[in-house]
Amino acid sequence: MKMEFRTVVDIPAPDFRIAPCERLLFVGSCFADHIGARFSEEKFRCTVNPFGVMYNPVSILHTVQRLRLEGLKEPPAVAFLTLGTNHVYRLKATGEIVDNCQKRPQTLFTEEQLSVEACADSLERAVDVLRDINPAIRVVLTVSPIRYRKYGYHGSQLSKATLLLAVDRLQERFPELYYFPAYEIVVDELRDYRFYAPDMLHPSSQTVDYLWERLSDTMLSDEAKTFLREWQPLKAALNHKPFHPDSDEYRRFMDKTMLKVAELQKKYTTFAL
């Protein structure tokens, strides 16, 4: 019998797939920034935290409400909502939950923890707003694997547990919502400090690469995977830093590369550098 020294997290297949160069929205913690950046590198048309990083469900709701108010030229086909914490800060003067304290004195705010139901309700409202923007939108929920030392490690776990329960509550209401287990992959599958950045709180770049690999394997269409295979050598060529950029040899290399880019643009009409 083969010995296994790690638990591989099973990822349920979604009932949809992401097409090549699809228009995507990422809202949430800095983990949304990391994954959104990877999609952008692969030439998906991404909007990533347009009003800054949003850690809690209320702030995520504020972002999508503002997007609806300000309008989007082209609505996203898929939205990723990445939850970081259930902790919020309420401005004493107005009673409103703020998205960013903007380095104002801590005495101006009270810190609170949202309940499971409050988190689920904010997320439900966010989903409703996204469906106003695009009735056919698909929503992906994730819980960020980033740990919060300032809450204490037990408190950080309680915060994540609240978010996970809120996601479960929301999926009971909307079974079509998809949950990608980024948190579980880092905690249960990788489960080693070598997969964290030097601060021992944030995932390392290697971990982000692995999560991208698991996510793309699960969620991309066959056509999108084919596009990525065709795009990779061109991306490497375009990112190449030559020793002699003014040489005839490099100019010929770039002319050949741009011809291949043009061929790819004919095949995938939404692809753009």
Phi and psi in degrees as a GROMACS rama.xvg file:
@    title "Ramachandran Plot"
@    xaxis  label "Phi"
@    yaxis  label "Psi"
@TYPE xy
-71.0507  133.641  LYS-2
-85.1841  137.882  MET-3
-116.983  132.114  GLU-4
-111.404  12.3978  PHE-5
-152.702  157.693  ARG-6
-99.3841  119.532  THR-7
-89.3625  122.953  VAL-8
-73.6366  125.725  VAL-9
-75.3504  133.596  ASP-10
-112.977  113.447  ILE-11
-60.9845  143.723  PRO-12
-75.5511  133.083  ALA-13
-72.5029  164.022  PRO-14
-91.7  18.6914  ASP-15
-146.33  167.111  PHE-16
-134.674  151.483  ARG-17
-88.2683  125.947  ILE-18
-81.4063  164.303  ALA-19
-60.4105  138.767  PRO-20
57.9275  26.7395  CYS-21
-62.2825  153.997  GLU-22
-87.4361  121.33  ARG-23
-127.214  151.958  LEU-24
-122.958  133.158  LEU-25
-123.225  122.164  PHE-26
-133.889  133.118  VAL-27
145.473  -146.213  GLY-28
-70.5687  179.33  SER-29
-65.4563  -15.5832  CYS-30
-64.7056  -34.8219  PHE-31
-62.1064  -37.7193  ALA-32
-59.7563  -45.8212  ASP-33
-63.3074  -49.5789  HIS-34
-71.3109  -37.6834  ILE-35
-61.3151  -38.0102  GLY-36
-64.0785  -38.3939  ALA-37
-65.5857  -43.0394  ARG-38
-62.1183  -39.7944  PHE-39
-63.9849  -41.2199  SER-40
-58.5397  -32.4601  GLU-41
-92.7767  15.9947  GLU-42
70.7987  24.5003  LYS-43
-76.3108  148.873  PHE-44
-88.5985  100.161  ARG-45
-113.231  140.893  CYS-46
-112.073  119.603  THR-47
-121.379  115.119  VAL-48
39.3385  65.0751  ASN-49
-62.6435  -21.6261  PRO-50
-116.906  23.1286  PHE-51
101.029  169.201  GLY-52
-66.2799  136.13  VAL-53
-124.723  119.821  MET-54
-93.9036  -30.6986  TYR-55
-114.89  164.073  ASN-56
-61.3364  -33.9071  PRO-57
-66.5843  -42.5966  VAL-58
-67.0004  -34.3794  SER-59
-62.7714  -42.3341  ILE-60
-59.7541  -44.1074  LEU-61
-58.4101  -39.8836  HIS-62
-63.7194  -48.3673  THR-63
-70.0584  -30.905  VAL-64
-64.1469  -41.4739  GLN-65
-67.9748  -36.8199  ARG-66
-62.4548  -41.7639  LEU-67
-64.6114  -40.7628  ARG-68
-66.3297  -44.1425  LEU-69
-84.1083  -18.575  GLU-70
84.6666  148.685  GLY-71
-120.875  135.066  LEU-72
-60.7051  -43.3643  LYS-73
-135.029  120.168  GLU-74
-68.1445  146.677  PRO-75
-70.4255  150.398  PRO-76
-85.1845  -30.1854  ALA-77
-136.122  135.899  VAL-78
-119.141  130.655  ALA-79
-103.053  121.771  PHE-80
-111.22  113.766  LEU-81
-110.028  114.602  THR-82
-90.5564  131.419  LEU-83
-105.466  -43.2499  GLY-84
-155.8  160.752  THR-85
-100.351  3.16155  ASN-86
-80.7189  136.264  HIS-87
-132.561  161.948  VAL-88
-121.002  125.921  TYR-89
-108.3  127.812  ARG-90
-72.8471  120.878  LEU-91
-59.3165  -36.3439  LYS-92
-66.9181  -31.4521  ALA-93
-117.854  -18.6495  THR-94
79.1965  3.56215  GLY-95
-86.6288  144.922  GLU-96
-77.8938  126.275  ILE-97
-96.92  153.99  VAL-98
-89.5265  -25.3581  ASP-99
-150.853  127.502  ASN-100
-74.1463  -11.7046  CYS-101
53.0195  37.2382  GLN-102
60.7652  20.9451  LYS-103
-76.3593  158.945  ARG-104
-56.4166  138.527  PRO-105
-61.487  -24.9837  GLN-106
-65.0117  -15.516  THR-107
-80.4445  -8.56916  LEU-108
-125.819  155.578  PHE-109
-115.138  137.688  THR-110
-94.2434  134.712  GLU-111
-133.992  163.077  GLU-112
-116.681  125.047  GLN-113
-71.5545  142.27  LEU-114
-75.3354  168.883  SER-115
-56.3929  -45.7528  VAL-116
-65.9079  -40.293  GLU-117
-64.6442  -40.1386  ALA-118
-62.9128  -46.5272  CYS-119
-63.1903  -39.4214  ALA-120
-65.3263  -42.0987  ASP-121
-64.0128  -40.4759  SER-122
-67.6261  -38.3311  LEU-123
-61.9254  -42.4724  GLU-124
-64.2516  -38.0659  ARG-125
-63.0305  -42.6782  ALA-126
-62.5362  -41.4371  VAL-127
-60.6894  -41.695  ASP-128
-65.5365  -44.1061  VAL-129
-60.2929  -36.7015  LEU-130
-73.3197  -23.9922  ARG-131
-67.9125  -38.1483  ASP-132
-69.1057  -42.8257  ILE-133
-148.087  104.545  ASN-134
-57.2752  -23.7467  PRO-135
-96.4044  7.68098  ALA-136
-62.9707  144.857  ILE-137
-106.008  135.91  ARG-138
-113.906  129.446  VAL-139
-113.411  127.297  VAL-140
-105.363  138.805  LEU-141
-139.387  156.401  THR-142
-112.379  125.719  VAL-143
-64.6244  137.275  SER-144
-79.1496  -1.00267  PRO-145
-68.0307  132.747  ILE-146
-92.5874  149.813  ARG-147
-113.737  98.8508  TYR-148
-65.19  -31.9318  ARG-149
-66.0374  -20.3977  LYS-150
-85.666  -7.72028  TYR-151
83.0002  149.257  GLY-152
-67.4861  -33.6668  TYR-153
-67.4903  -43.1204  HIS-154
-62.8115  -36.6842  GLY-155
-62.8296  -42.3786  SER-156
-64.9937  -39.5172  GLN-157
-62.9685  -38.7866  LEU-158
-62.1864  -46.2276  SER-159
-63.5894  -38.9134  LYS-160
-62.7042  -39.3219  ALA-161
-61.1291  -43.96  THR-162
-65.1048  -42.051  LEU-163
-63.6398  -40.2879  LEU-164
-66.365  -36.1501  LEU-165
-65.4253  -41.8895  ALA-166
-60.6818  -44.1512  VAL-167
-61.5775  -42.1358  ASP-168
-61.8381  -41.6159  ARG-169
-67.4242  -38.3921  LEU-170
-68.6355  -25.2691  GLN-171
-65.2454  -35.189  GLU-172
-80.1502  -37.0513  ARG-173
-129.203  82.1016  PHE-174
-59.416  -19.7101  PRO-175
-77.4132  -11.1775  GLU-176
-70.0767  143.088  LEU-177
-108.192  133.87  TYR-178
-109.413  122.612  TYR-179
-100.832  123.56  PHE-180
-82.9426  59.0639  PRO-181
-61.2456  -43.5185  ALA-182
-60.467  -46.0493  TYR-183
-67.1834  -36.1009  GLU-184
-62.5732  -43.6027  ILE-185
-71.2721  -44.1897  VAL-186
-76.5649  -41.0542  VAL-187
-100.355  -32.6642  ASP-188
-93.0552  -49.7718  GLU-189
-79.7694  -52.6239  LEU-190
45.9667  49.905  ARG-191
-158.84  139.656  ASP-192
-65.4077  -16.6675  TYR-193
-68.0661  -15.5489  ARG-194
-91.7306  8.71958  PHE-195
-110.335  156.594  TYR-196
-67.2696  170.16  ALA-197
-55.7709  -23.8172  PRO-198
-76.568  -5.4117  ASP-199
63.6938  17.0408  MET-200
-119.909  -42.1067  LEU-201
-94.9756  147.156  HIS-202
-62.9048  145.504  PRO-203
-73.7697  168.236  SER-204
-61.7614  -33.6603  SER-205
-63.5336  -39.2936  GLN-206
-65.916  -42.6741  THR-207
-61.3071  -40.051  VAL-208
-60.5474  -42.5716  ASP-209
-68.003  -41.5792  TYR-210
-63.767  -39.2549  LEU-211
-61.5719  -41.7347  TRP-212
-62.2896  -46.0352  GLU-213
-66.0829  -41.3155  ARG-214
-66.4219  -46.3263  LEU-215
-66.7996  -37.001  SER-216
-60.2947  -36.5595  ASP-217
-85.1404  -39.1166  THR-218
-108.145  -15.457  MET-219
-85.2552  145.177  LEU-220
-70.1871  163.83  SER-221
-59.7018  -38.455  ASP-222
-64.0083  -39.8344  GLU-223
-65.8063  -38.171  ALA-224
-66.6936  -37.7668  LYS-225
-63.862  -43.6663  THR-226
-57.3271  -44.5122  PHE-227
-61.7739  -40.1551  LEU-228
-63.9408  -36.2336  ARG-229
-76.4078  -31.1233  GLU-230
-78.2596  -31.4372  TRP-231
-55.1413  -50.7778  GLN-232
-64.7375  -31.915  PRO-233
-71.0301  -39.97  LEU-234
-61.3204  -42.7064  LYS-235
-63.157  -40.7627  ALA-236
-65.6157  -42.2518  ALA-237
-69.3686  -28.8196  LEU-238
-87.341  -5.63914  ASN-239
-65.2941  132.233  HIS-240
-103.243  104.016  LYS-241
-77.7211  152.857  PRO-242
-71.9742  -31.134  PHE-243
-129.838  80.2953  HIS-244
-65.9297  -18.2158  PRO-245
-95.3723  3.55588  ASP-246
-75.5592  154.43  SER-247
-62.8568  -35.9881  ASP-248
-62.0186  -42.7169  GLU-249
-69.8133  -37.485  TYR-250
-62.2894  -40.5976  ARG-251
-65.1408  -40.037  ARG-252
-59.9894  -44.86  PHE-253
-71.3825  -35.8361  MET-254
-61.3865  -43.3594  ASP-255
-64.6387  -41.7095  LYS-256
-62.8748  -44.5786  THR-257
-68.3491  -28.5018  MET-258
-64.9119  -40.0595  LEU-259
-68.3921  -35.9949  LYS-260
-61.711  -44.3534  VAL-261
-61.3223  -38.4097  ALA-262
-64.6319  -39.299  GLU-263
-67.3198  -36.8959  LEU-264
-66.6586  -32.1372  GLN-265
-69.13  -37.2082  LYS-266
-74.9128  -39.2805  LYS-267
-119.498  99.3798  TYR-268
-69.4026  -19.2607  THR-269
-92.8657  -0.652069  THR-270
-75.5581  131.724  PHE-271
-146.968  143.972  ALA-272
